[in-house]
Amino acid sequence: MHHAVVQTCYNLLDLCERSRAVMNGSLPVADALAGVTLHFAAALYDDDWIACDAEGSCSGFHVRLMDILAQRAGFEYEVTGIPSAEIDDWT
């Protein structure tokens, strides 16, 4: 668990550096996420929006949308699906 927190913090710092570069004009906004791997957690409450199988393969509207964005912006992404029944606090 600790490793995931450290990795997330590292990625946040990396994105902050990229954000500053976009803001100061040294990095075009179109390239801001190029080469980055983004990590998402998704509540699995409606299979039309997002569904993930036991092997971690996901499908649905949100996945199709992320596929298009990733292709256009040059990033990769990973989704961790969390069954909505396991979420006891949405805040």
QUINOR-V507859 format. One record per helix or strand. SS is the DSSP state (h for helix, s for strand). FROM is the first residue (numbers start at 1). LEN is the number of residues. Records with the same first field share a line. If there is no record, write none. Layout:
SS=FROM-LEN / FROM-LEN
//
This chain:
h=2-22 / 29-3 / 61-13 / 84-3
s=37-8 / 51-2 / 58-2 / 76-8
//
